[in-house]
Amino acid sequence: MATPKRMQITIETHRVFIIRRHLSSRLWCQECRRETEVLHLGDVQAITGITHQILRDAAGTQGWHVSQDHDGSTLICLETMR
């Protein structure tokens, strides 16, 4: 009696966000030590639909570079979100 063959199928999905230039700004990232593209936390929330609190928690666990703008709003370095 022949042994039945087994097939395994793996499906990988990726989500890609295309961010228009007018949403991002070029500013100095203290941690990268260079000028990078940054997004305001509110814009990241609008793009992804994820709440501020979850984004702040993710920034800590994912190692995103987070800084404050001169008006106190939170900025996230796009170089670290790749």
URLIN-V607735 format. One record per residue. N is the residue number from 0. SS is DSSP state (alpha for helix, beta for strand, coil for the rest). OMEGA is omega as a letter, one per 40 degrees, with the letter a starting at -180 (NA if undefined). NEAR is the number of other ideal C-beta (glycine too) atoms within 8 Angstrom. Layout:
N_SS_OMEGA_NEAR / N_SS_OMEGA_NEAR
This chain:
0_coil_a_2 / 1_coil_i_3 / 2_coil_a_4 / 3_coil_i_4 / 4_coil_a_4 / 5_coil_i_4 / 6_coil_i_4 / 7_coil_i_4 / 8_coil_i_4 / 9_coil_i_4 / 10_coil_i_4 / 11_coil_i_4 / 12_coil_i_4 / 13_coil_i_4 / 14_coil_a_4 / 15_coil_i_4 / 16_coil_i_6 / 17_coil_a_4 / 18_coil_i_9 / 19_coil_a_6 / 20_alpha_a_5 / 21_alpha_i_4 / 22_alpha_a_8 / 23_coil_i_11 / 24_beta_i_7 / 25_beta_i_7 / 26_beta_i_9 / 27_beta_i_6 / 28_beta_a_14 / 29_coil_a_7 / 30_coil_i_7 / 31_coil_a_10 / 32_coil_i_5 / 33_beta_i_6 / 34_beta_a_6 / 35_beta_i_12 / 36_beta_i_9 / 37_beta_i_14 / 38_beta_i_14 / 39_beta_a_11 / 40_alpha_i_13 / 41_alpha_i_8 / 42_alpha_i_9 / 43_alpha_i_12 / 44_alpha_a_12 / 45_alpha_a_7 / 46_alpha_a_10 / 47_alpha_a_8 / 48_coil_a_5 / 49_coil_a_8 / 50_coil_i_6 / 51_alpha_a_8 / 52_alpha_i_6 / 53_alpha_i_8 / 54_alpha_i_14 / 55_alpha_i_11 / 56_alpha_i_8 / 57_alpha_i_10 / 58_alpha_i_10 / 59_alpha_a_6 / 60_alpha_a_6 / 61_alpha_i_8 / 62_coil_i_5 / 63_coil_i_10 / 64_coil_a_12 / 65_beta_i_9 / 66_beta_i_11 / 67_beta_i_6 / 68_coil_i_9 / 69_coil_i_3 / 70_coil_i_4 / 71_coil_i_5 / 72_coil_a_9 / 73_beta_i_10 / 74_beta_i_14 / 75_beta_i_16 / 76_beta_a_16 / 77_alpha_i_12 / 78_alpha_a_10 / 79_alpha_i_12 / 80_alpha_a_8 / 81_coil_NA_4
